[in-house]
Amino acid sequence: MKKKAKEDPSSRVVETVSGRALPLRGHEIDTDRIMPARYLRCVTFEGLEEHVFQDDREHTSGQHPFDDSRFEGASILIVNRNFGCGSSREHAPQGLMRWGVQGIVGESFAEIFFGNCVSLGVPCLTLPAVHIEELQAAIEKDPGQEVVLDVRELNVHLQAGGEKTKTFKAHTPVAARESFLGGTWDAAGLLQRMPEDIKRVAEALPYVRGFS
């Protein structure tokens, strides 16, 4: 199951993310499984969505959740403990985002993976293991249900036919939540909007001025 590449998002306020979900079971799923190392040689991130979980998908002969037609079009990923551990490669969240993932709910996330997701505008909310299991089981039973990540209220809603059927109280670090609600999660984008400030600071640095 492939998706078209998505353009990198620009800074925007992220209050809610909603859509159909894809349950991905397993603890300690590392970045090498999400994006195999041989694809890190790319000059840009373009096309990485084609290689998300490539080795896992090949080994399971089309039985991987990312190849399951029931979850086609999903934009919310439901994962387990310490998702995104391993190396710090930003290619992993880049590939997921370009595949179509707009938000992730999990038991816990590796710190660097979490930070990389924030910088892409992809909120990662955490829930206790028992609630993750409940969500995964519910989506596997009825993939047509929608999951809503409410970043402002820190809730995860499960809903069917537009009606909420279950609400879970979620968590994310204060700084990450504030960056989404304030539209400041894209640090590079913020810098690009302040060229005069960049120039002023650079001109004040002695090693830029040749220590003159």
C-alpha positions in Angstrom: 0.0 0.0 0.0 1.7 3.2 -1.2 0.8 6.8 -0.7 1.8 9.9 -2.7 4.5 12.1 -1.3 3.3 15.0 0.8 5.0 18.4 0.8 6.7 19.5 4.0 4.2 21.4 6.1 4.7 25.1 6.9 4.2 26.5 10.3 0.6 26.4 11.4 -1.4 26.1 14.6 -2.1 22.4 15.3 -5.0 22.0 17.7 -6.6 18.8 16.5 -5.6 16.0 14.1 -8.2 13.5 13.0 -8.7 10.6 10.6 -8.8 6.9 10.3 -6.2 5.0 12.2 -3.6 2.2 11.7 -2.8 0.0 14.7 0.9 -1.0 14.6 1.6 -3.5 17.4 5.0 -4.2 18.9 7.4 -2.7 21.5 10.7 -1.1 20.8 10.1 -0.6 17.1 13.3 1.3 16.1 14.1 3.8 13.4 16.0 1.2 11.3 12.8 -0.8 11.0 10.8 2.4 10.2 13.3 3.5 7.6 16.1 1.1 6.7 19.6 2.6 6.7 20.3 2.1 3.0 17.8 4.9 2.3 19.6 7.5 4.4 21.9 8.4 1.5 19.2 10.4 -0.2 19.9 14.1 -0.9 16.3 15.1 -0.1 13.5 13.4 1.8 11.5 13.1 -1.4 10.2 9.6 -2.1 11.0 8.2 1.4 7.3 7.3 1.9 7.8 4.4 -0.5 10.3 2.7 1.9 8.6 3.0 5.2 8.9 -0.4 7.0 10.2 -1.8 3.7 12.1 -4.7 5.2 9.3 -5.7 7.6 6.8 -5.5 4.8 8.9 -7.7 2.5 9.5 -10.3 5.3 5.7 -10.5 6.0 4.8 -10.9 2.3 2.1 -8.3 2.3 0.7 -9.1 5.8 2.2 -5.9 7.4 -0.4 -3.4 8.7 1.0 -0.8 6.2 0.0 -3.1 3.4 -3.5 -3.9 4.9 -6.1 -2.4 2.6 -8.4 -2.0 5.6 -6.2 0.8 6.9 -5.6 2.5 3.6 -6.0 6.3 3.9 -5.2 6.2 7.6 -3.5 9.3 9.1 -3.3 8.4 12.8 -0.8 5.7 13.9 -1.4 3.8 17.1 1.8 2.3 18.5 3.1 0.7 21.7 6.2 1.3 24.0 9.3 3.2 23.1 8.4 3.8 19.4 11.1 5.3 17.3 14.0 4.1 19.5 17.5 3.4 18.0 19.4 5.9 15.8 18.4 9.5 15.6 17.7 9.5 11.8 15.0 12.1 11.0 14.3 10.1 7.8 12.0 7.9 9.9 9.4 10.5 10.9 9.9 12.2 7.5 9.0 8.9 5.7 5.9 8.4 8.0 4.7 12.0 7.5 5.1 11.7 3.7 3.3 8.3 3.8 0.4 10.2 5.3 0.8 10.0 9.1 -0.4 13.3 10.7 -0.4 12.2 14.3 0.7 9.3 16.5 -0.7 7.9 19.7 1.6 5.5 21.7 2.6 4.2 25.1 5.9 6.1 24.9 8.3 7.5 22.3 12.1 7.7 22.0 13.1 11.3 22.9 14.9 12.2 19.6 12.1 10.6 17.4 9.6 12.6 19.4 11.5 15.8 18.9 11.8 15.2 15.1 8.1 14.6 14.9 7.4 17.9 16.7 9.6 19.7 14.2 7.4 18.3 11.4 4.1 19.3 13.0 3.2 15.7 13.8 1.9 15.5 17.4 2.7 12.4 19.5 0.4 11.8 22.4 0.8 9.1 25.0 -1.7 6.9 26.7 -1.4 4.1 29.3 -0.8 0.6 27.8 -4.3 -0.6 28.7 -5.9 2.3 26.6 -3.5 1.7 23.7 -4.6 -1.9 23.6 -8.2 -0.9 23.7 -7.7 1.6 20.8 -5.7 -0.9 18.7 -8.3 -3.7 19.3 -11.2 -1.3 18.5 -9.6 -0.2 15.2 -8.7 -3.7 14.2 -12.4 -4.7 14.8 -13.8 -1.7 12.9 -11.2 0.2 10.8 -13.9 2.7 9.7 -13.8 4.4 13.0 -12.1 7.8 13.3 -9.5 8.8 15.9 -9.2 12.5 17.0 -6.1 13.9 18.7 -7.1 17.0 20.7 -3.8 18.7 21.4 -5.4 21.6 23.2 -7.4 19.5 25.7 -5.0 16.5 25.6 -7.7 14.0 24.7 -7.9 11.2 22.3 -11.4 10.5 21.0 -12.6 7.4 19.2 -15.7 8.1 17.2 -18.0 6.4 14.7 -20.4 8.2 12.4 -19.3 11.5 13.8 -20.3 10.6 17.3 -17.7 10.1 20.1 -17.8 6.6 21.5 -14.8 6.8 23.8 -12.5 9.5 25.2 -9.0 8.9 26.7 -7.0 11.4 28.7 -3.6 11.8 27.0 -0.3 13.4 27.7 2.4 15.3 25.9 5.2 17.6 27.2 4.2 21.2 27.9 6.7 22.7 25.5 5.6 20.5 22.6 1.9 21.3 23.2 2.6 25.0 23.4 4.6 24.9 20.1 1.7 23.2 18.3 -0.9 25.6 19.7 1.3 28.6 19.1 2.3 27.6 15.6 6.0 27.7 16.5 6.9 24.0 16.0 8.7 24.8 12.7 12.0 26.3 14.0 13.5 26.5 10.6 10.4 28.3 9.2 10.5 30.8 12.0 14.2 31.6 11.3 13.4 32.1 7.6 10.8 34.7 8.5 13.4 36.8 10.4 16.2 37.5 8.0 17.1 40.9 9.5 17.4 39.4 13.0 19.7 36.7 11.6 21.9 39.2 9.9 22.1 41.4 13.0 23.2 38.5 15.2 25.6 37.2 12.6 27.3 40.6 12.3 27.8 40.8 16.0 29.7 37.4 16.1 33.4 37.9 16.2 34.2 34.8 14.2 31.9 36.0 11.4 33.5 39.5 11.4 37.0 37.9 11.3 37.6 38.9 14.9 37.9 42.5 13.8 
